């Protein structure tokens, strides 16, 4: 029996978590379950392509205009099973960015009724989306994203020596979402004493963040991070102060590298922590200072070991999750083809 064909639809190929995460469909485990391809669609497309695929995976968020695209996709590919992966919308995003919540949730309900399966990237996101979009439990899967970065799992664990400054790292897009200004402000206010802060990345807020850091000698900007392992090898702790974060692959990368994580209490970030770090409100320097004071060298060392342990089999397990979902949906797609032939 031939393998089903799977088409990943993407409208943004920028260097980010979504496009990097597509590498999971090139893994041997997923390739054994389906022949996978990537198809580019225009962000403003209304008419969907007719695809030579039994399974179609959408990697862009729905909106009112996209509903027309979804209807077209369904009509032009009636035998395919459609999976929507929700990479973007979260409860924290909704609280900050949605002015008309009822209209937004109506759009979600309409759009997600047009797909066969919804994949959420964290449990927190899934619980919220099931509620606001009125989705039955069986229609929602949770599969954490994963992008391979060579060398993380073999980095030596940090030596937490109280005699030297602790090196804190934060990296990602310089965008409102990432909350980096809160971290820089807290650092300049003395909430993170005896530390050096290294900020990696680039984006529209580059000048603003550098201006906020001013001439502080203990804050350094590392620019675009092309080698994640080399960057994390030079730090002790990774900080993720995001305002919203569906999952947060930076936190996963840090844990793979054996670096304790300090994350904001939003969306999918807290469920990554376990014994590997702390959840901290980065909008409150006094809260940060109290939490940071509890991080003794011994505690940080234990967190680093827990962080590394928590990612053992991380990539392969997510490949298996996708392969299982594909195999479950593939017979349904085959059944649609057989019914069409008999008709």
BALOBA-1460 file (C-alpha; in Angstrom, 3 decimals):
// residues 343
<rec num="1" residu="x" x="0.000" y="0.000" z="0.000"/>
<rec num="2" residu="x" x="1.389" y="3.402" z="-0.981"/>
<rec num="3" residu="x" x="1.981" y="6.084" z="1.606"/>
<rec num="4" residu="x" x="-0.409" y="9.027" z="1.812"/>
<rec num="5" residu="x" x="0.761" y="12.344" z="0.434"/>
<rec num="6" residu="x" x="0.914" y="15.259" z="2.859"/>
<rec num="7" residu="x" x="1.105" y="18.938" z="1.901"/>
<rec num="8" residu="x" x="2.232" y="21.564" z="4.417"/>
<rec num="9" residu="x" x="0.764" y="24.973" z="3.512"/>
<rec num="10" residu="x" x="2.808" y="27.968" z="4.642"/>
<rec num="11" residu="x" x="2.423" y="31.678" z="3.873"/>
<rec num="12" residu="x" x="5.532" y="32.994" z="5.658"/>
<rec num="13" residu="x" x="8.995" y="31.513" z="5.148"/>
<rec num="14" residu="x" x="10.774" y="33.948" z="7.453"/>
<rec num="15" residu="x" x="13.382" y="32.491" z="9.793"/>
<rec num="16" residu="x" x="11.163" y="31.687" z="12.749"/>
<rec num="17" residu="x" x="9.820" y="28.846" z="14.820"/>
<rec num="18" residu="x" x="7.136" y="27.840" z="12.322"/>
<rec num="19" residu="x" x="9.365" y="27.434" z="9.273"/>
<rec num="20" residu="x" x="12.157" y="25.840" z="11.336"/>
<rec num="21" residu="x" x="9.662" y="23.427" z="12.860"/>
<rec num="22" residu="x" x="8.766" y="22.051" z="9.425"/>
<rec num="23" residu="x" x="11.976" y="20.057" z="9.620"/>
<rec num="24" residu="x" x="10.071" y="17.476" z="11.635"/>
<rec num="25" residu="x" x="8.296" y="16.440" z="8.400"/>
<rec num="26" residu="x" x="11.685" y="15.579" z="6.901"/>
<rec num="27" residu="x" x="12.479" y="13.133" z="9.692"/>
<rec num="28" residu="x" x="12.671" y="9.438" z="8.877"/>
<rec num="29" residu="x" x="9.859" y="8.651" z="11.324"/>
<rec num="30" residu="x" x="7.378" y="11.000" z="9.653"/>
<rec num="31" residu="x" x="8.584" y="10.125" z="6.150"/>
<rec num="32" residu="x" x="7.755" y="6.487" z="6.872"/>
<rec num="33" residu="x" x="4.155" y="7.585" z="7.499"/>
<rec num="34" residu="x" x="3.714" y="9.964" z="4.544"/>
<rec num="35" residu="x" x="5.354" y="11.590" z="1.554"/>
<rec num="36" residu="x" x="5.626" y="15.211" z="2.694"/>
<rec num="37" residu="x" x="5.942" y="18.432" z="0.730"/>
<rec num="38" residu="x" x="5.738" y="22.163" z="1.436"/>
<rec num="39" residu="x" x="3.428" y="24.386" z="-0.615"/>
<rec num="40" residu="x" x="3.647" y="28.186" z="-0.510"/>
<rec num="41" residu="x" x="0.431" y="30.193" z="-0.495"/>
<rec num="42" residu="x" x="0.040" y="33.963" z="-0.683"/>
<rec num="43" residu="x" x="-0.963" y="35.633" z="2.593"/>
<rec num="44" residu="x" x="-3.932" y="37.300" z="0.890"/>
<rec num="45" residu="x" x="-5.032" y="34.271" z="-1.143"/>
<rec num="46" residu="x" x="-8.757" y="33.580" z="-1.283"/>
<rec num="47" residu="x" x="-8.782" y="30.794" z="-3.869"/>
<rec num="48" residu="x" x="-7.018" y="27.673" z="-2.604"/>
<rec num="49" residu="x" x="-4.912" y="25.355" z="-4.768"/>
<rec num="50" residu="x" x="-6.041" y="21.906" z="-5.809"/>
<rec num="51" residu="x" x="-3.466" y="19.617" z="-4.204"/>
<rec num="52" residu="x" x="-2.253" y="16.119" z="-4.940"/>
<rec num="53" residu="x" x="-2.452" y="15.172" z="-1.261"/>
<rec num="54" residu="x" x="-4.587" y="13.092" z="1.052"/>
<rec num="55" residu="x" x="-3.596" y="15.170" z="4.101"/>
<rec num="56" residu="x" x="-3.243" y="18.962" z="4.125"/>
<rec num="57" residu="x" x="-1.595" y="20.723" z="7.068"/>
<rec num="58" residu="x" x="-2.175" y="24.466" z="7.538"/>
<rec num="59" residu="x" x="0.511" y="26.484" z="9.321"/>
<rec num="60" residu="x" x="-1.018" y="29.980" z="9.366"/>
<rec num="61" residu="x" x="-3.606" y="31.462" z="11.725"/>
<rec num="62" residu="x" x="-7.223" y="31.814" z="10.611"/>
<rec num="63" residu="x" x="-8.908" y="35.169" z="10.118"/>
<rec num="64" residu="x" x="-12.089" y="36.357" z="8.427"/>
<rec num="65" residu="x" x="-10.436" y="36.534" z="4.995"/>
<rec num="66" residu="x" x="-8.921" y="33.087" z="5.452"/>
<rec num="67" residu="x" x="-12.389" y="31.589" z="5.949"/>
<rec num="68" residu="x" x="-13.006" y="32.093" z="2.231"/>
<rec num="69" residu="x" x="-9.675" y="30.342" z="1.571"/>
<rec num="70" residu="x" x="-10.671" y="27.447" z="3.855"/>
<rec num="71" residu="x" x="-14.013" y="27.014" z="2.104"/>
<rec num="72" residu="x" x="-12.206" y="26.989" z="-1.247"/>
<rec num="73" residu="x" x="-9.620" y="24.521" z="0.092"/>
<rec num="74" residu="x" x="-12.366" y="22.174" z="1.262"/>
<rec num="75" residu="x" x="-14.290" y="22.419" z="-2.023"/>
<rec num="76" residu="x" x="-11.239" y="21.951" z="-4.237"/>
<rec num="77" residu="x" x="-9.843" y="19.070" z="-2.137"/>
<rec num="78" residu="x" x="-12.974" y="17.234" z="-0.973"/>
<rec num="79" residu="x" x="-11.228" y="13.913" z="-0.297"/>
<rec num="80" residu="x" x="-8.355" y="15.335" z="1.757"/>
<rec num="81" residu="x" x="-8.168" y="15.452" z="5.540"/>
<rec num="82" residu="x" x="-7.261" y="18.972" z="6.708"/>
<rec num="83" residu="x" x="-5.184" y="19.637" z="9.832"/>
<rec num="84" residu="x" x="-4.838" y="23.133" z="11.229"/>
<rec num="85" residu="x" x="-1.767" y="23.768" z="13.424"/>
<rec num="86" residu="x" x="-2.332" y="26.766" z="15.712"/>
<rec num="87" residu="x" x="1.046" y="28.403" z="16.138"/>
<rec num="88" residu="x" x="-0.106" y="31.908" z="17.040"/>
<rec num="89" residu="x" x="-3.305" y="32.490" z="18.974"/>
<rec num="90" residu="x" x="-3.188" y="32.123" z="22.762"/>
<rec num="91" residu="x" x="-5.121" y="33.420" z="25.776"/>
<rec num="92" residu="x" x="-2.412" y="36.002" z="26.550"/>
<rec num="93" residu="x" x="-2.379" y="37.188" z="22.926"/>
<rec num="94" residu="x" x="-6.160" y="37.507" z="22.946"/>
<rec num="95" residu="x" x="-6.119" y="39.492" z="26.192"/>
<rec num="96" residu="x" x="-3.564" y="41.965" z="24.821"/>
<rec num="97" residu="x" x="-4.418" y="42.224" z="21.131"/>
<rec num="98" residu="x" x="-8.140" y="41.559" z="20.602"/>
<rec num="99" residu="x" x="-10.511" y="44.504" z="21.010"/>
<rec num="100" residu="x" x="-13.719" y="42.664" z="20.031"/>
<rec num="101" residu="x" x="-13.451" y="39.289" z="21.728"/>
<rec num="102" residu="x" x="-16.880" y="38.002" z="20.692"/>
<rec num="103" residu="x" x="-16.202" y="38.647" z="17.003"/>
<rec num="104" residu="x" x="-12.766" y="37.047" z="17.245"/>
<rec num="105" residu="x" x="-14.118" y="33.910" z="18.902"/>
<rec num="106" residu="x" x="-16.917" y="33.636" z="16.345"/>
<rec num="107" residu="x" x="-14.272" y="33.690" z="13.610"/>
<rec num="108" residu="x" x="-12.390" y="30.873" z="15.370"/>
<rec num="109" residu="x" x="-15.534" y="28.752" z="15.663"/>
<rec num="110" residu="x" x="-16.421" y="29.199" z="11.994"/>
<rec num="111" residu="x" x="-12.878" y="28.623" z="10.715"/>
<rec num="112" residu="x" x="-12.079" y="25.563" z="12.812"/>
<rec num="113" residu="x" x="-15.305" y="23.824" z="11.830"/>
<rec num="114" residu="x" x="-13.890" y="23.715" z="8.312"/>
<rec num="115" residu="x" x="-10.945" y="21.490" z="9.304"/>
<rec num="116" residu="x" x="-10.835" y="17.869" z="10.440"/>
<rec num="117" residu="x" x="-8.216" y="18.186" z="13.183"/>
<rec num="118" residu="x" x="-6.651" y="20.973" z="15.215"/>
<rec num="119" residu="x" x="-3.105" y="20.615" z="16.527"/>
<rec num="120" residu="x" x="-2.157" y="22.903" z="19.416"/>
<rec num="121" residu="x" x="1.446" y="23.445" z="20.433"/>
<rec num="122" residu="x" x="0.857" y="23.488" z="24.207"/>
<rec num="123" residu="x" x="-1.684" y="22.180" z="26.689"/>
<rec num="124" residu="x" x="-2.551" y="25.672" z="27.888"/>
<rec num="125" residu="x" x="-3.327" y="26.756" z="24.342"/>
<rec num="126" residu="x" x="-5.396" y="23.609" z="23.734"/>
<rec num="127" residu="x" x="-7.522" y="24.057" z="26.854"/>
<rec num="128" residu="x" x="-8.239" y="27.669" z="25.905"/>
<rec num="129" residu="x" x="-8.981" y="26.942" z="22.243"/>
<rec num="130" residu="x" x="-11.334" y="24.057" z="23.030"/>
<rec num="131" residu="x" x="-13.327" y="26.416" z="25.227"/>
<rec num="132" residu="x" x="-13.437" y="29.568" z="23.090"/>
<rec num="133" residu="x" x="-13.975" y="27.766" z="19.760"/>
<rec num="134" residu="x" x="-16.362" y="25.192" z="21.251"/>
<rec num="135" residu="x" x="-14.316" y="22.273" z="19.933"/>
<rec num="136" residu="x" x="-14.947" y="18.656" z="20.958"/>
<rec num="137" residu="x" x="-12.026" y="17.100" z="22.819"/>
<rec num="138" residu="x" x="-11.374" y="14.476" z="20.122"/>
<rec num="139" residu="x" x="-10.779" y="17.175" z="17.508"/>
<rec num="140" residu="x" x="-7.814" y="18.716" z="19.360"/>
<rec num="141" residu="x" x="-4.329" y="17.198" z="19.615"/>
<rec num="142" residu="x" x="-1.343" y="18.624" z="21.479"/>
<rec num="143" residu="x" x="1.996" y="18.177" z="19.720"/>
<rec num="144" residu="x" x="4.816" y="20.374" z="20.962"/>
<rec num="145" residu="x" x="6.927" y="21.934" z="18.200"/>
<rec num="146" residu="x" x="10.545" y="20.952" z="17.780"/>
<rec num="147" residu="x" x="13.448" y="22.210" z="15.674"/>
<rec num="148" residu="x" x="16.787" y="20.437" z="15.772"/>
<rec num="149" residu="x" x="19.854" y="22.493" z="16.716"/>
<rec num="150" residu="x" x="23.035" y="20.483" z="16.513"/>
<rec num="151" residu="x" x="25.222" y="20.272" z="19.581"/>
<rec num="152" residu="x" x="22.808" y="21.399" z="22.296"/>
<rec num="153" residu="x" x="22.529" y="18.024" z="23.997"/>
<rec num="154" residu="x" x="26.305" y="17.662" z="24.392"/>
<rec num="155" residu="x" x="27.138" y="21.116" z="25.740"/>
<rec num="156" residu="x" x="28.870" y="20.924" z="29.136"/>
<rec num="157" residu="x" x="26.607" y="22.034" z="31.955"/>
<rec num="158" residu="x" x="27.470" y="25.450" z="33.438"/>
<rec num="159" residu="x" x="29.741" y="25.766" z="36.432"/>
<rec num="160" residu="x" x="27.740" y="27.944" z="38.802"/>
<rec num="161" residu="x" x="30.517" y="29.652" z="40.691"/>
<rec num="162" residu="x" x="29.289" y="32.291" z="43.140"/>
<rec num="163" residu="x" x="32.595" y="34.132" z="42.752"/>
<rec num="164" residu="x" x="31.850" y="35.234" z="39.175"/>
<rec num="165" residu="x" x="28.882" y="37.050" z="37.621"/>
<rec num="166" residu="x" x="26.113" y="34.810" z="36.328"/>
<rec num="167" residu="x" x="25.622" y="35.145" z="32.575"/>
<rec num="168" residu="x" x="21.945" y="35.502" z="31.666"/>
<rec num="169" residu="x" x="20.870" y="35.126" z="28.038"/>
<rec num="170" residu="x" x="17.697" y="36.171" z="26.235"/>
<rec num="171" residu="x" x="17.265" y="35.776" z="22.496"/>
<rec num="172" residu="x" x="14.666" y="35.909" z="19.760"/>
<rec num="173" residu="x" x="12.923" y="38.493" z="17.605"/>
<rec num="174" residu="x" x="13.173" y="42.064" z="18.855"/>
<rec num="175" residu="x" x="9.404" y="42.427" z="18.883"/>
<rec num="176" residu="x" x="6.741" y="43.507" z="21.337"/>
<rec num="177" residu="x" x="5.807" y="39.854" z="21.935"/>
<rec num="178" residu="x" x="9.153" y="38.965" z="23.493"/>
<rec num="179" residu="x" x="8.997" y="41.454" z="26.386"/>
<rec num="180" residu="x" x="12.728" y="42.101" z="26.267"/>
<rec num="181" residu="x" x="12.300" y="45.699" z="27.402"/>
<rec num="182" residu="x" x="10.885" y="44.419" z="30.717"/>
<rec num="183" residu="x" x="13.980" y="42.309" z="31.256"/>
<rec num="184" residu="x" x="16.386" y="45.128" z="30.362"/>
<rec num="185" residu="x" x="14.508" y="47.553" z="32.625"/>
<rec num="186" residu="x" x="14.599" y="45.085" z="35.526"/>
<rec num="187" residu="x" x="18.301" y="44.463" z="34.994"/>
<rec num="188" residu="x" x="19.084" y="48.165" z="34.990"/>
<rec num="189" residu="x" x="16.970" y="48.556" z="38.155"/>
<rec num="190" residu="x" x="19.209" y="46.064" z="39.992"/>
<rec num="191" residu="x" x="16.673" y="43.229" z="40.213"/>
<rec num="192" residu="x" x="19.279" y="40.768" z="38.872"/>
<rec num="193" residu="x" x="22.433" y="41.590" z="40.861"/>
<rec num="194" residu="x" x="25.873" y="40.159" z="40.059"/>
<rec num="195" residu="x" x="24.795" y="39.148" z="36.545"/>
<rec num="196" residu="x" x="25.670" y="39.975" z="32.981"/>
<rec num="197" residu="x" x="22.851" y="40.063" z="30.422"/>
<rec num="198" residu="x" x="23.481" y="38.976" z="26.830"/>
<rec num="199" residu="x" x="20.650" y="39.767" z="24.387"/>
<rec num="200" residu="x" x="20.671" y="37.952" z="21.042"/>
<rec num="201" residu="x" x="18.524" y="38.595" z="18.005"/>
<rec num="202" residu="x" x="17.308" y="41.354" z="15.733"/>
<rec num="203" residu="x" x="14.084" y="43.028" z="14.706"/>
<rec num="204" residu="x" x="12.057" y="46.239" z="14.628"/>
<rec num="205" residu="x" x="12.766" y="47.133" z="18.267"/>
<rec num="206" residu="x" x="16.546" y="46.931" z="17.922"/>
<rec num="207" residu="x" x="17.207" y="50.657" z="18.363"/>
<rec num="208" residu="x" x="14.679" y="50.972" z="21.197"/>
<rec num="209" residu="x" x="16.201" y="48.103" z="23.174"/>
<rec num="210" residu="x" x="19.734" y="49.395" z="22.723"/>
<rec num="211" residu="x" x="18.630" y="52.846" z="23.825"/>
<rec num="212" residu="x" x="16.958" y="51.334" z="26.890"/>
<rec num="213" residu="x" x="20.169" y="49.488" z="27.799"/>
<rec num="214" residu="x" x="22.094" y="52.736" z="27.392"/>
<rec num="215" residu="x" x="25.720" y="52.552" z="28.407"/>
<rec num="216" residu="x" x="25.260" y="49.720" z="30.919"/>
<rec num="217" residu="x" x="28.499" y="47.742" z="30.897"/>
<rec num="218" residu="x" x="26.784" y="44.556" z="32.084"/>
<rec num="219" residu="x" x="24.329" y="44.384" z="29.137"/>
<rec num="220" residu="x" x="25.639" y="43.204" z="25.764"/>
<rec num="221" residu="x" x="23.885" y="42.718" z="22.405"/>
<rec num="222" residu="x" x="25.052" y="39.665" z="20.453"/>
<rec num="223" residu="x" x="23.236" y="40.301" z="17.151"/>
<rec num="224" residu="x" x="21.600" y="37.590" z="15.097"/>
<rec num="225" residu="x" x="22.112" y="34.106" z="16.532"/>
<rec num="226" residu="x" x="23.140" y="31.713" z="13.748"/>
<rec num="227" residu="x" x="24.756" y="29.088" z="15.991"/>
<rec num="228" residu="x" x="22.433" y="28.425" z="18.928"/>
<rec num="229" residu="x" x="24.773" y="25.917" z="20.571"/>
<rec num="230" residu="x" x="27.701" y="28.336" z="20.516"/>
<rec num="231" residu="x" x="25.541" y="31.117" z="21.941"/>
<rec num="232" residu="x" x="24.098" y="28.996" z="24.751"/>
<rec num="233" residu="x" x="27.527" y="27.562" z="25.494"/>
<rec num="234" residu="x" x="28.567" y="31.030" z="26.634"/>
<rec num="235" residu="x" x="25.710" y="31.549" z="29.091"/>
<rec num="236" residu="x" x="24.489" y="30.068" z="32.374"/>
<rec num="237" residu="x" x="20.733" y="30.757" z="32.480"/>
<rec num="238" residu="x" x="18.165" y="31.547" z="29.761"/>
<rec num="239" residu="x" x="15.415" y="34.092" z="30.366"/>
<rec num="240" residu="x" x="12.138" y="34.103" z="28.381"/>
<rec num="241" residu="x" x="10.129" y="37.203" z="29.426"/>
<rec num="242" residu="x" x="7.497" y="36.999" z="26.647"/>
<rec num="243" residu="x" x="4.130" y="38.742" z="26.778"/>
<rec num="244" residu="x" x="2.568" y="35.828" z="24.902"/>
<rec num="245" residu="x" x="4.095" y="32.568" z="23.717"/>
<rec num="246" residu="x" x="2.126" y="29.639" z="22.329"/>
<rec num="247" residu="x" x="4.935" y="27.288" z="23.336"/>
<rec num="248" residu="x" x="8.390" y="28.895" z="23.301"/>
<rec num="249" residu="x" x="11.044" y="26.920" z="21.432"/>
<rec num="250" residu="x" x="13.765" y="29.049" z="23.032"/>
<rec num="251" residu="x" x="12.890" y="27.430" z="26.372"/>
<rec num="252" residu="x" x="13.170" y="23.964" z="24.816"/>
<rec num="253" residu="x" x="16.545" y="24.805" z="23.272"/>
<rec num="254" residu="x" x="17.760" y="26.092" z="26.630"/>
<rec num="255" residu="x" x="16.665" y="22.914" z="28.392"/>
<rec num="256" residu="x" x="18.377" y="20.761" z="25.771"/>
<rec num="257" residu="x" x="21.533" y="22.757" z="26.426"/>
<rec num="258" residu="x" x="21.209" y="22.102" z="30.171"/>
<rec num="259" residu="x" x="20.507" y="25.736" z="31.005"/>
<rec num="260" residu="x" x="17.992" y="26.643" z="33.725"/>
<rec num="261" residu="x" x="15.076" y="28.688" z="32.395"/>
<rec num="262" residu="x" x="13.330" y="31.712" z="33.894"/>
<rec num="263" residu="x" x="10.036" y="32.216" z="32.047"/>
<rec num="264" residu="x" x="7.032" y="34.525" z="32.131"/>
<rec num="265" residu="x" x="3.697" y="33.154" z="33.441"/>
<rec num="266" residu="x" x="1.991" y="33.097" z="30.030"/>
<rec num="267" residu="x" x="0.504" y="30.477" z="27.721"/>
<rec num="268" residu="x" x="2.762" y="27.463" z="27.065"/>
<rec num="269" residu="x" x="5.857" y="28.655" z="28.905"/>
<rec num="270" residu="x" x="5.068" y="27.503" z="32.487"/>
<rec num="271" residu="x" x="4.399" y="23.914" z="31.409"/>
<rec num="272" residu="x" x="8.009" y="23.660" z="30.223"/>
<rec num="273" residu="x" x="9.524" y="24.518" z="33.585"/>
<rec num="274" residu="x" x="9.062" y="21.590" z="35.965"/>
<rec num="275" residu="x" x="12.276" y="21.392" z="37.994"/>
<rec num="276" residu="x" x="14.263" y="23.149" z="35.276"/>
<rec num="277" residu="x" x="13.704" y="26.742" z="36.391"/>
<rec num="278" residu="x" x="11.238" y="29.310" z="37.679"/>
<rec num="279" residu="x" x="8.119" y="31.115" z="36.482"/>
<rec num="280" residu="x" x="8.513" y="34.870" z="37.135"/>
<rec num="281" residu="x" x="6.431" y="37.957" z="36.375"/>
<rec num="282" residu="x" x="8.961" y="40.105" z="34.508"/>
<rec num="283" residu="x" x="6.785" y="43.206" z="34.718"/>
<rec num="284" residu="x" x="7.553" y="43.501" z="38.463"/>
<rec num="285" residu="x" x="11.221" y="44.099" z="39.384"/>
<rec num="286" residu="x" x="10.554" y="43.411" z="43.090"/>
<rec num="287" residu="x" x="9.086" y="39.988" z="42.257"/>
<rec num="288" residu="x" x="12.069" y="39.264" z="40.015"/>
<rec num="289" residu="x" x="14.512" y="40.228" z="42.764"/>
<rec num="290" residu="x" x="12.835" y="37.975" z="45.353"/>
<rec num="291" residu="x" x="12.777" y="35.001" z="43.001"/>
<rec num="292" residu="x" x="16.339" y="35.564" z="41.863"/>
<rec num="293" residu="x" x="17.597" y="35.673" z="45.446"/>
<rec num="294" residu="x" x="16.571" y="32.015" z="45.840"/>
<rec num="295" residu="x" x="18.876" y="30.854" z="43.034"/>
<rec num="296" residu="x" x="21.890" y="29.528" z="44.897"/>
<rec num="297" residu="x" x="24.670" y="27.783" z="42.935"/>
<rec num="298" residu="x" x="23.454" y="24.417" z="44.222"/>
<rec num="299" residu="x" x="19.885" y="25.062" z="43.152"/>
<rec num="300" residu="x" x="20.965" y="26.286" z="39.728"/>
<rec num="301" residu="x" x="23.099" y="23.180" z="39.259"/>
<rec num="302" residu="x" x="20.111" y="20.951" z="40.069"/>
<rec num="303" residu="x" x="17.944" y="22.923" z="37.639"/>
<rec num="304" residu="x" x="20.528" y="22.522" z="34.867"/>
<rec num="305" residu="x" x="20.560" y="18.746" z="35.298"/>
<rec num="306" residu="x" x="16.748" y="18.630" z="35.376"/>
<rec num="307" residu="x" x="16.610" y="20.779" z="32.241"/>
<rec num="308" residu="x" x="18.829" y="18.370" z="30.309"/>
<rec num="309" residu="x" x="16.869" y="15.321" z="31.557"/>
<rec num="310" residu="x" x="13.544" y="16.862" z="30.532"/>
<rec num="311" residu="x" x="14.485" y="16.899" z="26.849"/>
<rec num="312" residu="x" x="15.765" y="13.340" z="26.495"/>
<rec num="313" residu="x" x="13.951" y="11.821" z="23.462"/>
<rec num="314" residu="x" x="12.315" y="15.209" z="22.872"/>
<rec num="315" residu="x" x="12.681" y="15.324" z="19.079"/>
<rec num="316" residu="x" x="11.927" y="11.645" z="18.360"/>
<rec num="317" residu="x" x="8.835" y="11.690" z="20.583"/>
<rec num="318" residu="x" x="7.342" y="14.579" z="18.621"/>
<rec num="319" residu="x" x="8.145" y="12.866" z="15.346"/>
<rec num="320" residu="x" x="6.267" y="9.815" z="16.621"/>
<rec num="321" residu="x" x="3.306" y="12.002" z="17.628"/>
<rec num="322" residu="x" x="3.025" y="13.356" z="14.096"/>
<rec num="323" residu="x" x="3.444" y="9.916" z="12.546"/>
<rec num="324" residu="x" x="0.633" y="8.527" z="14.741"/>
<rec num="325" residu="x" x="-1.706" y="11.365" z="13.794"/>
<rec num="326" residu="x" x="-0.964" y="10.924" z="10.090"/>
<rec num="327" residu="x" x="-1.592" y="7.179" z="10.273"/>
<rec num="328" residu="x" x="-4.868" y="7.766" z="12.099"/>
<rec num="329" residu="x" x="-6.144" y="10.228" z="9.504"/>
<rec num="330" residu="x" x="-4.774" y="8.429" z="6.437"/>
<rec num="331" residu="x" x="-7.402" y="5.608" z="6.470"/>
<rec num="332" residu="x" x="-10.151" y="8.242" z="6.635"/>
<rec num="333" residu="x" x="-8.705" y="9.946" z="3.560"/>
<rec num="334" residu="x" x="-8.409" y="6.575" z="1.799"/>
<rec num="335" residu="x" x="-12.038" y="5.847" z="2.665"/>
<rec num="336" residu="x" x="-13.067" y="9.138" z="1.045"/>
<rec num="337" residu="x" x="-11.217" y="8.156" z="-2.129"/>
<rec num="338" residu="x" x="-12.870" y="4.718" z="-2.229"/>
<rec num="339" residu="x" x="-16.344" y="6.196" z="-1.721"/>
<rec num="340" residu="x" x="-15.700" y="8.641" z="-4.558"/>
<rec num="341" residu="x" x="-14.661" y="5.794" z="-6.888"/>
<rec num="342" residu="x" x="-17.710" y="3.688" z="-5.976"/>
<rec num="343" residu="x" x="-20.015" y="6.633" z="-6.514"/>
